[in-house]
Amino acid sequence: MSGGHNVPNTMIKTILEQDGDRIRATCDLSGDEDFLKDHFPTFPIMPGVMMLEVLVQAARHLLPDQDEAPWVLEGVKAMKYGQMVRPGETLEVEIIRGKTSEEGSVTFKGGGVLRRGAGIRGDGETVLSGRFTMRKRCDRSRG
């Protein structure tokens, strides 16, 4: 699938490309997000954990059977953070699906760059990059 389309009820604004084991998507930071009220009131920036959540939400589009049991973050390895994302800016992420373990966990390599606009200082700089693992959520109360 190529071309942009909106994704409701997530932080993902637009899926730019999706094919096989790869996806590119964007998250626009408007300034109205609740998490910005405390992070930081006089200098709002997107918290690192919310940047990671954008990667996770994009990765879910590369995984099957969302209705059966949702996929959740299992672990993070060597996540590095760079440029800050501020209100009015866009985080563009790219995720590549890796191997599936015998237990069913799936590894991903992903990262994001800042989109401020062509020719604007900082545009295209790395925001975050690293590896993470996802697994199906287990409802332990069912036995």
MARBA-3410 file (N, C-alpha, C, O; in Angstrom, 1 decimal):
143
0.8,-1.2,0.0,0.0,0.0,0.0,0.9,1.2,0.0,1.8,1.3,0.8 ~ 0.6,2.2,-0.9,1.4,3.4,-0.9,0.4,4.6,-0.9,-0.8,4.4,-1.0 ~ 0.9,5.7,-0.6,0.1,6.9,-0.5,-0.4,7.1,0.9,-0.3,6.2,1.7 ~ -0.8,8.4,1.2,-1.2,8.7,2.5,-2.6,8.5,2.8,-3.5,8.8,2.0 ~ -2.9,8.0,4.0,-4.3,7.9,4.5,-4.3,8.1,6.0,-3.4,7.7,6.7
-5.4,8.7,6.5,-5.5,9.0,7.9,-5.8,7.7,8.7,-6.4,6.8,8.2 ~ -5.4,7.7,10.0,-5.6,6.6,10.9,-6.4,7.1,12.1,-5.8,7.8,12.9 ~ -7.6,6.7,12.3,-8.4,7.3,13.4,-8.0,6.6,14.7,-7.5,5.5,14.8 ~ -8.2,7.3,15.8,-8.0,6.8,17.2,-6.6,6.4,17.6,-6.5,5.5,18.4 ~ -5.6,7.0,17.0,-4.2,6.7,17.3,-3.5,8.0,17.2,-4.0,9.0,16.8
-2.2,8.0,17.6,-1.4,9.1,17.5,-0.9,9.3,16.0,-0.4,10.3,15.6 ~ -1.0,8.2,15.3,-0.6,8.2,13.9,-1.6,9.1,13.1,-2.8,8.9,13.1 ~ -1.1,10.1,12.4,-1.9,11.0,11.6,-2.1,10.4,10.2,-3.2,10.3,9.7 ~ -1.0,10.0,9.6,-1.0,9.5,8.2,0.0,8.3,8.0,1.1,8.4,8.5 ~ -0.5,7.3,7.3,0.4,6.3,6.8,0.9,6.7,5.4,0.1,6.8,4.5
2.2,6.9,5.3,2.8,7.4,4.1,3.0,6.2,3.1,2.7,6.3,1.9 ~ 3.5,5.1,3.7,3.8,3.9,2.9,3.6,2.7,3.8,3.9,2.7,5.0 ~ 3.2,1.6,3.2,3.2,0.3,3.9,3.3,-0.8,2.9,2.4,-0.9,2.0 ~ 4.3,-1.6,3.0,4.4,-2.8,2.1,5.2,-3.9,2.8,6.3,-3.6,3.4 ~ 4.7,-5.0,2.9,5.3,-6.2,3.5,5.7,-5.9,4.9,4.8,-5.8,5.8
7.0,-5.9,5.2,7.5,-5.7,6.6,8.0,-4.3,6.9,8.8,-4.2,7.8 ~ 7.4,-3.3,6.2,7.9,-1.9,6.4,6.7,-1.0,6.4,5.8,-1.1,5.6 ~ 6.8,0.0,7.2,5.8,1.1,7.2,6.4,2.4,7.5,7.4,2.5,8.3 ~ 5.9,3.5,6.9,6.3,4.9,7.2,5.0,5.6,7.6,4.0,5.5,6.8 ~ 5.1,6.4,8.7,3.9,7.1,9.1,4.3,8.4,9.8,5.4,8.6,10.1
3.3,9.2,10.0,3.6,10.5,10.7,2.7,10.7,11.9,1.6,10.2,12.0 ~ 3.2,11.5,12.8,2.4,12.0,14.0,2.6,13.5,14.1,3.8,13.9,14.2 ~ 1.6,14.2,14.0,1.6,15.7,14.1,1.4,16.1,15.6,0.5,15.6,16.2 ~ 2.3,16.9,16.1,2.1,17.4,17.5,1.4,18.8,17.4,2.1,19.8,17.0 ~ 0.2,18.9,17.8,-0.6,20.1,17.7,-0.3,21.1,18.8,-0.4,22.3,18.6
0.0,20.6,20.0,0.1,21.5,21.1,-1.0,21.3,22.1,-1.0,21.8,23.2 ~ -2.1,20.7,21.6,-3.3,20.5,22.4,-3.3,19.2,23.2,-4.2,18.9,24.0 ~ -2.2,18.3,23.0,-2.1,17.1,23.7,-2.0,17.2,25.2,-1.3,18.1,25.7 ~ -2.8,16.4,26.0,-2.7,16.5,27.4,-1.4,16.3,28.0,-1.0,17.0,29.0 ~ -0.5,15.5,27.5,0.8,15.2,28.0,1.7,16.4,28.0,2.7,16.4,28.7
1.4,17.4,27.1,2.2,18.6,27.0,2.0,19.5,28.1,2.9,20.4,28.4 ~ 0.9,19.4,28.8,0.6,20.4,29.9,1.7,20.3,31.0,2.0,21.3,31.7 ~ 2.3,19.1,31.2,3.2,18.9,32.3,4.7,18.7,31.7,5.6,18.5,32.5 ~ 4.8,18.6,30.4,6.1,18.3,29.8,6.5,19.3,28.8,6.5,18.9,27.6 ~ 6.9,20.3,28.9,7.0,21.2,30.1,6.2,22.4,29.9,6.1,22.9,28.8
5.6,22.9,31.0,4.6,24.0,30.8,5.1,25.2,30.0,4.4,25.8,29.2 ~ 6.4,25.6,30.2,6.9,26.8,29.6,7.7,26.5,28.3,8.1,27.3,27.5 ~ 8.0,25.2,28.1,8.7,24.7,26.9,8.2,23.3,26.5,9.0,22.3,26.8 ~ 7.0,23.2,25.9,6.5,21.9,25.7,7.2,21.1,24.6,7.5,21.6,23.5 ~ 7.6,19.9,25.0,8.2,18.9,24.0,7.5,17.6,24.2,7.0,17.2,25.3
7.6,16.8,23.2,7.0,15.4,23.2,7.8,14.5,24.1,9.0,14.4,23.8 ~ 7.2,13.9,25.1,8.0,13.0,26.0,8.5,11.8,25.2,7.9,11.3,24.2 ~ 9.7,11.3,25.6,10.3,10.1,24.9,9.4,8.9,24.9,9.3,8.2,23.9 ~ 8.6,8.7,25.9,7.7,7.5,26.0,6.6,7.7,25.0,6.1,6.6,24.5 ~ 6.2,8.9,24.7,5.1,9.1,23.6,5.7,8.9,22.2,5.0,8.4,21.3
7.0,9.2,22.0,7.6,9.0,20.8,7.7,7.5,20.5,7.4,7.0,19.4 ~ 8.0,6.7,21.6,8.1,5.3,21.5,6.7,4.7,21.2,6.6,3.8,20.4 ~ 5.6,5.3,21.8,4.3,4.9,21.5,3.9,5.0,20.1,3.2,4.2,19.5 ~ 4.4,6.1,19.4,4.2,6.3,18.0,4.8,5.1,17.2,4.2,4.6,16.3 ~ 6.0,4.7,17.6,6.6,3.5,16.9,5.8,2.3,17.1,5.6,1.5,16.2
5.3,2.1,18.3,4.5,0.9,18.6,3.2,0.9,17.8,2.8,-0.1,17.3 ~ 2.5,2.0,17.8,1.3,2.1,17.0,1.5,1.9,15.5,0.7,1.2,14.9 ~ 2.6,2.3,15.0,2.9,2.1,13.6,3.2,0.6,13.4,2.7,0.0,12.4 ~ 4.0,0.0,14.3,4.3,-1.4,14.2,3.1,-2.3,14.2,3.1,-3.4,13.5 ~ 2.1,-1.9,14.9,0.8,-2.8,15.0,0.2,-3.0,13.6,-0.4,-4.0,13.4
0.5,-2.0,12.7,-0.1,-2.2,11.3,0.7,-3.3,10.5,0.2,-3.7,9.5 ~ 1.8,-3.8,11.1,2.5,-4.8,10.4,2.3,-6.2,11.1,2.9,-7.2,10.7 ~ 1.3,-6.2,12.0,1.0,-7.4,12.8,-0.4,-7.9,12.5,-1.3,-7.1,12.3 ~ -0.6,-9.2,12.5,-1.9,-9.8,12.2,-2.8,-9.9,13.5,-2.3,-9.6,14.6 ~ -4.1,-10.1,13.3,-5.0,-10.5,14.4,-5.1,-9.5,15.5,-4.9,-9.9,16.7
-5.4,-8.2,15.2,-5.5,-7.2,16.2,-6.8,-7.5,17.1,-6.8,-7.1,18.3 ~ -7.8,-8.1,16.5,-9.1,-8.2,17.3,-9.0,-9.4,18.3,-9.6,-9.3,19.3 ~ -8.2,-10.4,17.9,-8.1,-11.6,18.8,-7.5,-11.2,20.2,-8.1,-11.5,21.2 ~ -6.4,-10.6,20.2,-5.7,-10.1,21.4,-4.8,-9.0,20.9,-4.0,-9.2,19.9 ~ -4.8,-7.9,21.5,-3.9,-6.8,21.1,-2.4,-7.0,21.3,-2.1,-7.8,22.2
-1.6,-6.5,20.4,-0.2,-6.6,20.5,0.3,-5.5,21.4,-0.1,-4.3,21.3 ~ 1.2,-5.8,22.4,1.7,-4.9,23.3,3.2,-4.8,23.3,3.9,-5.8,22.8 ~ 3.8,-3.8,23.8,5.3,-3.6,23.9,5.8,-4.6,24.9,5.3,-4.7,26.0 ~ 6.8,-5.4,24.5,7.4,-6.4,25.4,8.7,-5.9,25.9,9.1,-6.1,27.1 ~ 9.5,-5.2,25.1,10.8,-4.8,25.5,11.4,-3.8,24.5,11.0,-3.7,23.4
12.4,-3.0,25.0,13.1,-2.0,24.2,14.6,-2.2,24.3,15.1,-2.4,25.5 ~ 15.3,-2.1,23.2,16.7,-2.3,23.3,17.4,-1.1,22.6,17.0,-0.7,21.5 ~ 18.3,-0.5,23.3,19.2,0.6,22.7,18.4,1.7,22.0,18.8,2.1,20.9 ~ 17.3,2.2,22.6,16.6,3.3,22.1,17.4,4.5,22.3,17.7,4.8,23.5 ~ 17.7,5.3,21.3,18.4,6.5,21.4,17.6,7.7,21.0,16.8,7.6,20.0
17.7,8.8,21.7,16.9,9.9,21.4,17.8,11.1,21.0,18.9,11.2,21.5 ~ 17.3,11.9,20.1,18.1,13.0,19.5,17.3,14.3,19.6,17.1,14.8,20.7 ~ 16.8,14.8,18.5,16.1,16.0,18.3,14.8,16.0,19.1,14.1,15.0,19.2 ~ 14.4,17.1,19.6,13.1,17.3,20.3,12.0,17.5,19.3,12.2,18.1,18.2 ~ 10.8,17.1,19.6,9.6,17.4,18.8,8.7,18.4,19.6,8.3,18.1,20.7
8.4,19.5,19.0,7.7,20.6,19.7,6.3,20.8,19.0,6.2,20.4,17.8 ~ 5.4,21.4,19.6,4.1,21.7,19.0,4.3,22.4,17.6,5.1,23.3,17.5 ~ 3.5,21.9,16.7,3.5,22.4,15.3,4.5,21.6,14.4,4.6,21.9,13.2 ~ 5.2,20.6,15.0,6.1,19.8,14.2,5.6,18.4,14.1,4.6,18.0,14.7 ~ 6.2,17.7,13.2,5.8,16.3,12.8,6.9,15.3,13.1,8.1,15.6,12.7
6.5,14.2,13.7,7.5,13.1,13.8,7.1,12.1,12.7,6.0,11.6,12.7 ~ 8.1,11.8,11.8,7.9,10.8,10.8,8.7,9.6,11.2,9.9,9.6,11.4 ~ 8.0,8.4,11.3,8.6,7.2,11.7,8.7,6.2,10.6,7.9,6.2,9.7 ~ 9.7,5.3,10.7,9.8,4.2,9.8,10.1,2.9,10.6,11.0,3.0,11.4 ~ 9.3,1.9,10.4,9.5,0.6,11.1,9.7,-0.5,10.2,9.1,-0.6,9.1
10.6,-1.4,10.5,10.9,-2.6,9.7,10.7,-3.8,10.7,11.3,-3.9,11.7 ~ 9.9,-4.7,10.2,9.6,-5.9,11.0,10.8,-6.9,10.9,11.3,-7.1,9.8 ~ 11.2,-7.5,12.0,12.2,-8.4,12.0,11.7,-9.8,12.2,10.7,-10.2,11.7 ~ 12.4,-10.6,13.0,12.1,-12.0,13.2,11.0,-12.2,14.3,10.8,-11.4,15.1 ~ 10.4,-13.4,14.1,9.4,-13.8,15.1,10.0,-14.9,15.9,10.6,-15.9,15.4
10.0,-14.8,17.2,10.5,-15.9,18.1,9.6,-17.1,18.2,8.5,-17.0,17.7 ~ 10.2,-18.2,18.7,9.4,-19.4,18.9,8.1,-19.1,19.8,7.1,-19.8,19.7 ~ 8.3,-18.2,20.7,7.2,-17.8,21.6,6.1,-16.9,21.0,5.1,-16.6,21.6 ~ 6.5,-16.4,19.8,5.5,-15.5,19.1,5.8,-14.0,19.2,5.1,-13.2,18.6 ~ 6.9,-13.6,19.9,7.2,-12.2,20.0,7.9,-11.8,18.6,8.5,-12.6,18.0
7.7,-10.5,18.3,8.2,-10.0,17.0,9.1,-8.9,17.3,8.8,-8.0,18.1 ~ 10.3,-8.9,16.7,11.2,-7.8,16.8,11.0,-6.8,15.7,10.6,-7.1,14.6 ~ 11.4,-5.5,16.0,11.3,-4.4,15.1,12.5,-3.5,15.2,13.1,-3.4,16.3 ~ 12.9,-2.9,14.1,13.9,-1.9,14.1,13.1,-0.6,13.6,12.4,-0.6,12.6 ~ 13.3,0.5,14.4,12.5,1.6,14.0,13.2,2.9,14.4,14.1,2.9,15.2
12.7,4.0,13.8,13.2,5.3,14.1,12.3,6.4,13.6,11.4,6.1,12.9 ~ 12.7,7.6,14.0,11.9,8.7,13.5,12.7,9.9,13.3,13.8,10.1,13.9 ~ 12.3,10.7,12.3,13.0,12.0,12.0,12.0,13.2,12.2,10.8,13.0,12.1 ~ 12.5,14.3,12.4,11.8,15.5,12.6,11.4,16.1,11.3,12.2,16.2,10.4 ~ 10.1,16.5,11.1,9.7,17.2,9.9,9.2,18.6,10.3,8.1,18.8,11.0
10.0,19.6,10.0,9.6,21.0,10.2,9.2,21.7,9.0,8.5,22.8,9.0 ~ 9.6,21.2,7.8,9.4,21.9,6.6,10.7,22.0,5.8,11.8,22.2,6.4 ~ 10.7,21.8,4.5,11.9,21.8,3.7,12.7,23.1,3.9,12.1,24.2,3.9 ~ 13.9,23.0,4.1,14.8,24.2,4.3,14.8,24.8,5.7,15.6,25.7,5.9 ~ 14.0,24.3,6.6,14.0,24.8,7.9,15.0,24.0,8.8,15.1,22.8,8.7
15.8,24.8,9.5,16.9,24.1,10.3,16.3,23.0,11.2,15.3,23.2,11.9 ~ 16.9,21.9,11.2,16.5,20.7,12.0,15.7,19.7,11.2,15.5,18.6,11.7 ~ 15.1,20.1,10.1,14.2,19.2,9.3,15.0,18.0,8.9,16.1,18.1,8.3 ~ 14.5,16.8,9.2,15.2,15.6,8.8,16.1,15.0,9.8,16.7,13.9,9.6 ~ 16.3,15.7,10.9,17.2,15.2,11.9,16.6,14.1,12.7,15.4,14.0,12.8
17.4,13.2,13.2,17.0,12.0,13.9,16.4,12.4,15.3,16.9,13.2,16.0 ~ 15.2,11.9,15.5,14.5,12.1,16.8,14.7,10.9,17.7,15.1,11.1,18.9 ~ 14.6,9.7,17.2,14.8,8.5,18.0,15.1,7.3,17.0,14.7,7.3,15.9 ~ 15.8,6.3,17.6,16.1,5.1,16.8,16.4,4.0,17.8,17.0,4.2,18.8 ~ 16.0,2.8,17.4,16.4,1.6,18.2,15.6,0.4,17.8,15.0,0.4,16.7
15.6,-0.6,18.7,14.9,-1.9,18.5,13.9,-2.1,19.6,14.1,-1.7,20.7 ~ 12.8,-2.7,19.2,11.8,-3.1,20.3,11.1,-4.4,19.9,11.2,-4.8,18.7 ~ 10.5,-5.0,20.9,9.8,-6.3,20.7,8.4,-6.1,21.1,8.1,-5.5,22.1 ~ 7.5,-6.8,20.4,6.1,-6.8,20.7,5.6,-8.2,20.8,6.1,-9.2,20.2 ~ 4.6,-8.4,21.6,3.9,-9.7,21.8,2.4,-9.6,22.0,2.0,-8.5,22.3
1.7,-10.6,21.8,0.2,-10.6,22.1,0.0,-10.4,23.6,0.7,-11.0,24.4 ~ -1.0,-9.7,23.9,-1.3,-9.5,25.4,-1.9,-10.8,25.9,-2.7,-11.4,25.2 ~ -1.4,-11.2,27.1,-1.9,-12.4,27.7,-2.9,-12.0,28.8,-2.6,-11.1,29.6 ~ -4.1,-12.6,28.8,-5.0,-12.4,29.9,-4.8,-13.5,30.9,-5.4,-14.6,30.7 ~ -4.0,-13.3,31.9,-3.6,-14.3,32.9,-4.8,-14.8,33.7,-4.7,-15.9,34.3
-5.8,-14.1,33.8,-7.0,-14.5,34.6,-7.8,-15.6,34.0,-8.6,-16.2,34.6 ~ -7.6,-15.8,32.7,-8.3,-16.9,32.0,-7.7,-18.3,32.2,-8.3,-19.3,31.8 ~ -6.6,-18.3,32.9,-6.0,-19.6,33.2,-4.9,-20.0,32.3,-4.3,-21.0,32.5
END
